[in-house]
Amino acid sequence: MKTPDPYLEVIEQAMDSVTKDLAVIRKGFKDRGIKVYDGHQMTNGVHAEYLCRGYHGKMHLQWGLIKAEVFVLMRKHLGLDVTKYIPNPDMRSNFAEK
């Protein structure tokens, strides 16, 4: 059975929204001198090493945090209301478009 066109349109709009957000985040990283040079998945989360203005750092994100973030971002990109999860969605990220 073929997927109905309205569903495909919603998915395409979500993919376009994700692409735009990713471009903003990448530009924000570049503007701030942040470069992630190593990242890998582990059983308890994702580990990344980065360089920021000459300083090396490490970050570890637990799967629970990642899952919660994906939960909200999926809804945002599908055009659903996320204000019940985040009081002010525009203030959520330092990389948000203004």
Secondary structure, 3 states (H helix, E strand, C coil): CCCCHHHHHHHHHHHHHHHHHHHHHHHHHHHCCEEEEEEEEECCEEEEEEEECCEEEEEEEEHHHHHHHHHHHHHHHCCCCCCCCCCCHHHCCCCCCC
